[in-house]
Amino acid sequence: SLLWGKLLSQGARKRKGPYTIIFIPHSVFKIGFSVPKRFYAKAHNRNRIKRVLRQASESLLCQYDTLPKAAVIVKYGDYNIQSPSLDAACHSLEPLFREVNDSIKDSGRDAIEG
């Protein structure tokens, strides 16, 4: 879709280990997950990782009073890295989501002040 292309070409990136979050300000919160085939050739492995990422994101994002007005891609993958456990995914994604939330708040403030 157009939003996916815009995210990949213009989005800001935050990275921690095999996790990358790509985001841009958007009118509503949207989230997608990407696990590249080059890292995990079998579809059932990619699907399992996406399920873990979705569950970890859900448990972390429910802690926010309001979700940031952003479109977000959570990307996972690196050579020689095994599939993440739910606890490991939550632990790694928490600071990344916090950074995204802070960046979106700051960009909203800049737009109001500017």
C-alpha positions in Angstrom: 0.0 0.0 0.0 1.0 3.6 -0.2 1.4 4.0 3.5 3.8 1.0 3.6 5.9 2.5 0.9 6.0 5.9 2.6 7.0 4.2 5.9 9.9 2.4 4.2 11.1 5.4 2.2 10.6 8.3 4.7 10.1 6.7 8.1 12.4 7.2 11.1 14.1 4.1 12.4 14.9 2.9 15.9 16.9 -0.3 16.2 17.8 -2.6 19.1 19.4 -5.9 18.2 17.3 -7.8 15.6 14.4 -5.4 16.1 13.8 -2.3 14.0 10.8 0.0 14.3 10.1 2.3 11.4 7.5 5.0 12.0 6.0 8.2 10.7 3.3 10.5 12.1 -0.2 9.5 10.9 -3.8 10.4 11.6 -4.5 7.2 13.5 -2.4 4.5 15.0 -1.5 1.6 12.6 0.9 -1.2 13.1 2.3 -3.9 10.9 4.9 -6.6 11.2 7.7 -7.7 8.9 9.9 -10.8 9.0 12.0 -11.0 5.9 12.2 -14.3 4.0 16.0 -13.9 3.6 16.3 -14.5 7.4 13.6 -17.1 7.8 12.9 -19.1 4.6 10.0 -21.1 6.0 6.6 -19.4 6.2 5.6 -21.2 9.4 8.7 -19.7 11.1 7.9 -16.2 9.9 4.3 -16.5 11.0 5.3 -17.7 14.4 7.6 -14.8 14.9 4.9 -12.4 13.7 2.5 -13.9 16.2 5.0 -13.4 19.0 5.7 -9.8 17.9 1.9 -9.1 17.7 1.3 -10.5 21.2 4.3 -8.6 22.7 3.2 -5.3 21.0 -0.3 -5.8 22.3 0.8 -6.3 25.9 3.1 -3.3 25.7 0.8 -0.9 23.9 -2.1 -1.6 26.3 -0.1 0.2 29.0 -0.5 3.5 27.2 -3.4 5.8 27.9 -3.5 6.9 24.3 -1.6 5.4 21.4 0.7 7.7 19.4 -0.8 9.0 16.1 1.7 7.1 14.0 2.0 4.3 11.5 4.6 1.8 12.7 6.3 -1.3 11.2 8.0 -3.7 13.6 10.6 -5.6 11.7 12.5 -8.6 13.1 15.4 -10.4 11.6 19.1 -11.0 11.6 21.3 -13.8 10.5 22.0 -16.5 13.2 19.3 -15.2 15.5 16.7 -17.7 16.8 13.0 -16.9 17.1 12.2 -14.6 20.0 10.3 -15.7 23.1 7.5 -13.5 24.2 9.4 -12.3 27.3 12.5 -11.4 25.1 10.3 -9.6 22.6 8.6 -7.6 25.3 11.9 -6.7 26.9 13.5 -5.5 23.6 10.4 -3.7 22.2 9.5 -1.8 25.3 12.3 0.9 25.0 11.7 1.1 21.3 8.0 1.8 21.7 8.9 4.4 24.4 11.3 6.1 21.9 8.6 6.1 19.2 6.0 7.6 21.5 8.4 10.3 22.7 9.4 11.1 19.1 5.8 11.4 17.9 4.9 13.6 20.9 7.9 15.8 20.1 7.1 16.1 16.4 3.5 17.1 17.4 4.8 19.8 19.7 7.1 21.1 16.9 4.2 21.3 14.5 2.1 23.2 17.1 5.0 25.5 18.0 6.1 26.0 14.3 
